[in-house]
Each structure stands twice: as structure tokens, then as C-alpha cells.
Amino acid sequence: MSRRIHPSVAGAQPFQLAERDPEAPLFESAEGQERLQAVLSRYPTKQAALLPLLGYANELHGWVSKQDMESIAERLDLTPAYVWSVASFYTMYNKHPIGRHFIQVCTNISCHLNGAQRVLKRFLEETGTRPGETSEDGRYTVIEAECLGACGFATAVQINDEYHENVTPERVSQILAGLDGNGS
Amino acid sequence: MAYPYRDDRETTTVLSRHMGEPEARTLSGWLERGGYEALGTALEMEPDEITEIVKESGLRGRGGAGFPTGMKWGFMPKENGRAHYLCCNADESEPGAFKDREIMRWTPHLMIEGCLIAARAIRAGHVYIYVRGEFFPVVRVLNQAVVEAYEAGYIGRSVLGSGWSCDITVHLGAGAYIAGEETGLMSSLMGGRAEPWMKPPFPAARGIFGAPTTVNNVETLASVPGIVANGSAWYRQWGSDESPGTKLWCCSGHLVKPGNYELELGVPLSEIIYDVCGGAPDGKRVRAVIPGGSSTPFLTADELDCETTYEGMQAAGSSLGTASPIVMDESTCLLSAMRRIAQFYAHESCGQCVQCREGTEWIAKILRRIEDGDGEMKDIDTLYDLCEQLTGRTICVLADSVVFPLRSSLDKFRDEYESHIQQDACTAT
């Protein structure tokens, strides 16, 4: 993340990444300052930088803590309560730490028709978790997701920032094995 | 996936011609394919001339509502010297729809060019591309294209030396269906919960940051460069008088060949489902189709000979929506399918209006109860009553969006509901 980011896209960097540093300072770093300034330069109000900065916190830390929200509130002249009211509206800002591999299985209508519930069940079984819970080794968090916008390629599964399409229960163990190869 | 279905992409495709060609994602590859020529043409035109061509082309909004694009642009104030904004709605979130992501991930410059031309037409100096948060692989491609276009002078100060300036900022959503509704999108963009607001004021009078704003869908904007380069008559060679042009179809559910297909408007729905997509797999029969994304009314297998224009789909009792047919074969439990749809709308209600917040939840719970074998016959009446309560009484159309499939499924597949309630058995084969 040290590469300089063009201001036009500074507020639109992928998050839910495998590489995150929960301890990294949000704004007390050259990178954090650069991101803050780049994002602020694109909007006529400070408040409009809220979603981009919540996204940055999620990208950096893997989740958005109360402390992150307070830092963001301070930088944007907002109250922490307001920031929480916004953050809580959006499902993609994780409100608690998640596993290294964040697995989201779409079970919406097109995936539902193509056996998404069986795919979800298999992911839960193979990771030994319940929906939304992180496995004891910190590797996996599996959740049921609303439409991921890949309906023609059902079942769609998003793992961190990547899509896996046409997923069947039979492919689940292979997908998980691939993750461990890259991510542990 | 197939681009396009007919093998004459040179002459019949507007949007998907270069899909599947990785080089088309780069600026040099896009320029080799004639990219940004339309922008050059637009820079030599007056803003109102551009709007006029788009009006004549008959292009209609591809985000689902089908509002005439040129007319929408015409609502923007004509004076200069005040900030105007364009929002590109790339928050593709209607279950069943997956077309904008294909445009962005294969031909991002087509959309950027469309954004710039539209911005010039409505006198906007800044374009915000609101991309759905989950689309990380897409946003990587898009971001790279925006930066490349900036560095080559297609975006920014004095675009291509014309003296006209326009910025583009990519803005990432964070998982909220309602941010795809235009006022919800604007609330979200300004750093708020994606709560829709009452119109008027219309965005052209008061949109983001209190300034005149136009919100256009990705596919709408991607259709613009071709129209500006080739003229409105060229675009009108496809489709009907009221629904000209081509449309990117998103076909999903039980199909032999699901995927995206660009087709001219008006092709019979049955042809799309059976000839283009090969019908249902394993020789099964089609039982039901939701033709325009999950918020449109169900059609039965006998109702598919309709013309896929805005007016044709309306005449058939449904809607073109985002042209995203979700096909269900004879083995589908329609009650379970409807329950899953209702569950989605209950989850995505923003909570401002009581009818929607409570009603969508009630509907999902009742359907779940019937599915679990605990339904009563009076539940059907309650569901119809909820359809009444949820229609036309809320700020936005999210509540109406669950009523369309629900009411039509109750009307057309009542036997399914009764069978579950009375015998705890499904009518699917």
C-alpha cells in the first residue's frame, strides 16, 4: 500500500484484503495523511469523505473499530455518534475483527435456485464455524451475503477481495485448500 | 458467457462489441478500437446539441425505470458558472442484474467516455462514479482506466486541450441495495446513510451538495458514445419507436446458457430464454420467469411470447426493469423463491418508512412460516392486504419492489401457496 495513489481513486480502493495490519495507525502515518488529504480534495464537503475513510479503515485494519470511528469523526468535524449511525447502515464495514479469509456466500434468488444453501453449508462444515463466527485458528469467517451481482455465474462466493463463480459444494474443499496455500 | 449471441458483432452491437478482449481495457487498446473519437466530436458541439442528439435517439435509462435520458439531461439548468454534477450509478444491486459490472470490467473507457460526454451535455465539472462496494475486481480495472485517462489528458483540466475541464472521482459504496436508488445514492455519496428523499426537489434542481445533479446508470452512459459518434438514426435502427436501441441482458437461474447477451430491444422473451439461453437444463420445463430483475412481476411459462420493449413488457403485465430474467424450472418451489426475494427486501429496507420497514419483514416472516408448514389460509389474505399497504405509500419504491413479485405470484401460483398451507407440500415436480 506504499504506492502513491491517484486522488481520483483514493477513496475507492478494495478492502477486505488478506493482508491487513490491525495495529497500524490510521492517520498518524505518511500514508494515512496522504490518503486523508487525497480523499478530502475530491469533495466540496468534509462529510462526503466519510465512506471513503471508513473504507480505508476497513482496508487497513480488516474492520472498523470504535477508535477508528472516533479518529474519522475528529478529522471530518463529525460526532462519533453520527459516524456510527452511518457505519452501522452499511454491511461491508466489519464491526468486529474477522478471519484472515472472509468468505461471503451469496444466497440470493439466482444463487438460491442453483443450490447456494448447500454451498454455504459446505463452507461452514469444512471451516468448522457458524455463520459470522471466526474459526478458532483465526483463519475463516463465513457469512451469508445478499446478491453479489454475479447471478449468471451462480453460486457466487466472495473471498476477501476476489470472486469465485459457479461454485458447487464439490468445489468447496479445493477452494479452501487454494486459500491456505496463499494465505497462511 | 457469450458476447454477443449473434455472430455479427460488427454491425449489431453497441455495448458488448469489445467485451472479452483484455486489451480493450487499456487506453492504447481502446484508442485502437476507435475509443474517445466520440468525445472529440462532443467537445466540438454545444452542450445542448449533445442533449438533442440523445433525445432524438430515444435512449432510455437502463437502470430499470426507463426514463428518457435526453429529457432528463434537459431538466438541468442551462446557465454556466454554477457547480453541476453527474453521478454515474454503478451500484448494480438488483438481484438478477450483472451487466454494469461486465461493462466496467471489460470496457471501462467506454463508460468513462460516456461519463465525459454526458458531463459536457449537462455542464457538469465533476463526475462521481458510485461503484458498488463488493465489486473489487471490477474497481481495480476501472481505477486503472481512470488514472490512465487522467494521465493522458482525457480527464481533468482542459480535456484534450479544449478548454473544457472535467474531473472524475471513483466512489465506493459499502453494501446497501438502496444506494442504487438515485436519491439514496446521493445521500450516501454525501457521507450519510443511503436514505432516499422525497421528490421534489428533483436532482436536476437540487442534488448532491445542493447543486443540480443528474444520475445515470452505467449502461445508459455506455450507450452514449455510439450515439454521439454515429447519430440518432443509427441508434434507432434497433428496437421500437418507443424503445430504441440495444440492451445488455442478464440471464440467470435455471438455464443451459446463462450469461450476458446484447440484443436489440423487442426480441420475444421466449426467444431469449429458449433460443439464446437454451431453456432449462436437463430437459426440464420452465415454470416461471421474473423478467426484469427480482423487483418485477412473475410471468408464467405461457406468458413468454412478449416483446421485450418497455411498452411490450408492460402490456404483458410485467416490466423490462434491468432486463434480467431469472428463470425457474418445474422443480422450483416458488414459495421458497418468493420467500428468498422477500427476505432480501426486508434486509435492505432503509427503515425510514414504517410500511416498508415493518411490512417487508412481515411478508418475509409469513412466507417463512408457510414454508415451514405452519401457514394458515388467512395468511394469503394478509399477504394481499400487505400488498395494498406497501404500494405507493413510501418515499421510494423499495416496498413496491417486493409487492410486484409477491402479488403476481399470489395471483398466478395460488395453488403453490394453498398446497403448502393445506398439505405442507410443494406443487413443484
Interface residues (C-beta under 8 A of the other chain):
Chain A: H6 P7 S8 V9 G11 A12 Q13 P14 F15 Q16 R42 Y43 P44 T45 Q47 A48 A49 L50 L51 P52 L54 G55 L76 S85 V86 F89 Y90 T91 M92 Y93 T107 N108 I109 S110 H112 L113 N114 A145 E146 C147 L148 G149 A150 C151 G152 F153 A154 Q158 D161 E162 Y163
Chain B: M1 A83 E92 S93 E94 P95 G96 A97 F98 R101 V131 R132 G133 E134 F135 F136 P137 V139 R140 N143 V146 V147 Y150 I155 D167 I168 T169 V170 H171 L172 G173 A174 G175 A176 Y177 S188 L189 M190 G191 G192 R193 A194 F209 C250 C251 S252 G253 H254 P258 G259 N260 I290 S294 S324 I326 M328 T332 S336 A337 R340 I341 F344 H347 E348 C350
